[in-house]
């Protein structure tokens, strides 16, 4: 049963990549870029790309799944690595901690998708 479900989810993901490649790329880059400074993040602490519409939210879970299958991210196991979310939009649902599984792969993924590292919370300086 699990294999059929995995295959169905993979098929859906491939269709989303084919029909919404820019959106899937933006979501993936936004997610992975937030892991580099700290390496471990609770699922409900990840900020999604600005302007993501409600109709496109299904792309977020497909992107998470793909990033885990590619070996970039991994869900952490153990009782201390899940909790109830305090975020209003999650309605008290269970969230897990995720971590970077392969930092070099994550950095390569981001570089190939045009991302550059900036310091968190510090505005870029304008050169004159």
Beta strands, then each sheet from edge to edge (+ up, - down):
strand 1: 40-42
strand 2: 73-75
strand 3: 82-84
strand 4: 94-100
sheet 1: 1+ 4- 2+
sheet 2: 1+ 4- 3+
end
